[in-house]
Amino acid sequence: MFNETFEQASFLKCLGCNQIVMTISIDSVTPRKGHENGEPFFYYPPLGSRALDDSIPEDVASCYEESQRCISVAAFRATVVMCRNALALFVKNKGSDRAKGQPNLHEKLKVMIDEGDLHGLIGDWADLIRTEGNAGAHSEDYDPVSKERAESISELTKQILYLHYEVPAEVARARESKTPKTN
């Protein structure tokens, strides 16, 4: 009888973007069950990654893109820390002078919420990203960051960037491309 485990690289075509995606999983072969595919633990390009719109400032985009590389190698604490860093740079870019003048990210976010720059649930999302980023950076004081939590924080970060940078840019581009009718 033999039992064998091995890393398996697979190349798949994404049904969404038609790009090739590489996954690595730990598969096994046993006499009883035969070949079993394991859950992929590495994806390239990272899941959820896509080219970010040019409207997102380079420093913000760089932190978010790094968070995606972290999640692709199961570095979940690093993922949420980089999402928090992207959020901090977002506040530096989009916050008012009053918000930027606050002593910490928590207070900066509160000012942005009070001033209406972060509306309702988006303000709650931002505070959750901040809190989870703290958990990643100070793991001695918090529970470990799970894969599901890192994926959730990554998605929330992506949505904040989309809503505050990409949507306004898309609207501006749509307005620019609108041609006036001539009679």
N, C-alpha and C positions, 0 to 999 in steps of 0.2 A: 504494500500500500504506500502511496505517496501523497503528500500534501505539499503544494507549492504556492507561494505568493510571489507576485512580481508586479513591477510598475508597467503599466500599459499606456502608451501614447496613442491617441486617436486623433485623426484629422476629420473634422465634420464641416459641413456647409451650413451656415446659419440661415434659417428660413426667413429671418427678418431682413437682413442686409445682404444676403448672398455671399458674404465673405467666408473665408476658411477660418475655422477656430480649432486650436489645438487643445486637447484636454489630456490630463494625466490622472490615472486612477490606480489604485492597488487592487489588482484582480487576483483570483485564486483558482486553482485547479485541485479538485479532490476526486477520488474514485467514485464516491457516492453521488455528488452533485455535478461533476464535470466542471466546465469553465463558468465562473461567475464573475460578472463585471462589478467592480466596486464603484462607489460614489466618486466622481471626479473631485480632486482636491486642488487642482491647478488648471487655470484657463488662460489661454493667450489668444487674442487680446483679452484682458479681464472682462468678466461679465458686466454688462451695463455700461461699458466704456464706449465712447463714441467721440468723434471729433467735436470739441466744444466750439461754440460760436465765437467769432472774432470779437464780439462785443464784450466778452468776459475778459477783464484785465489779466495780463500774463501772470502776475503773482498769485491771484486767486485761482486761475485755471491750473497753474502748476501744482498748487497744494491739492486741489481736487483730483488731478490726474495721478499724483503720487498716492493718494488714498486708494485709487483703483488698483494700482500696482500692489499695494499692501494687501488688499482684500484677495487678490488673485493668488497670493502665496500664503494665505491663511494667517496673516499678521493682523489680527483683528483689533488689538489695542492700538497699533500704529494706524490702522484705518481710521478709527474714530478721532485720534489725535490730529491727523491730517485734515479731517473734515472740520474739526474745531478751528484749525489754523486757517482754512479757507473761509470759514465764517468770520473770524477775527479780521481778516483782510477785507472781506466784504463790508464789514462795519467801518473800517478805515476808509474805504472807497465811497460808500453810500451814506454813511451817517452824517448828521449835522455836526457843526463845530461843537455844540453842547454835548452831543453823544460821544464824539471823539475825545473830549476833555475829561471823561469819567475815568476813575482809577482802575477799573477792571472790566472785563467783557460782560459780566453780569449786569453791571450798572449801565454800560453802554447800550445793551439790548433793551433795558427798561426804558431808557430815554427814547430810543427809536420806536418802541411800542407806544409810549406816551405821545410822541409827536406824530404818530400815524404813518411812519415810514415802514413799519412792520405791522401788518394788520392781523388781528384775531389769531387764528390758528397758526399762521406763519410765524408770529412771535413766539407761540408755544413751541413750534418746531425748532426755532433758533435756540431757545433756551434748552431744549432737550439735546441738541447737538453739543452745546456748550457743556452741559452736565456729563454727557457720555464721553466727551473729549477729556474732561477732567478725570473720569474713571480710567481711561486709557493711560493717561500720563501719571496718575497716582494710584497704581494698582494695589499698593499696600493698604489703601483705605477703602477699596471697592471690591465687589465681586468681579471675577474675570469677564471679559467682553466676549459674548458668544458670536458665532458666525451670523446668526439671525439678527442680532442686535447691530452688528457692524453693517450688514446689508441694509437694514432699516435706516440707520443714520446716514449711510451713503446716499440712499434714495432721497431722503429729506433734504440733504445738502444739494443734491442735483436739482431738486425742484425749486429750492430758493434761488439758485443761480439762474435757472430757466425763467422763473417769474420776474426776477429783478433785472436781468440783463438781456436774455434772449427774446422774450416776448416784446419788450419795447423796441429792440432792434428789428424784429420781424415786422412790427407795425410801421416803423419808419421806412423800411425797405418797401413795404407794400404801398405806402403813400407816395414814395418817390417814383415807383413804377407806374402809378396811375397816370394815364395820359388824358388830358382834357379833350372833350369832344369839340370838334370844330363844325360850324354850320356852313 
